[in-house]
Amino acid sequence: MVQKVKKRSGESEPFIREKIVVACLKAGAPLNVARSIADDVEATQARTLETSAIRSRVLEQLGKANPEYRDAWILYDRQRGRI
């Protein structure tokens, strides 16, 4: 189960599943899908995950649920200068 997130800066912070839920909701995913994706990431066997690994996993799951959710997430990242 994931306990820590390693950020791009090298810092670590506690894993907060609600951050994934909120991000998925902002991408247009319904609450049940957002929670399911957060559950999937949280259930990862690694104790620490890098933000890039979390992002990849979330995008994969959003794409499976509805490609429009994945595309909305990517568009938001581009607008924020994250990718």
Secondary structure as GFF3:
##gff-version 3
##sequence-region A 1 83
A	DSSP	beta_strand	4	6	.	.	.	ID=ss1
A	DSSP	beta_strand	12	14	.	.	.	ID=ss2
A	DSSP	alpha_helix	17	26	.	.	.	ID=ss3
A	DSSP	alpha_helix	31	42	.	.	.	ID=ss4
A	DSSP	beta_strand	48	50	.	.	.	ID=ss5
A	DSSP	alpha_helix	51	65	.	.	.	ID=ss6
A	DSSP	alpha_helix	67	79	.	.	.	ID=ss7
###
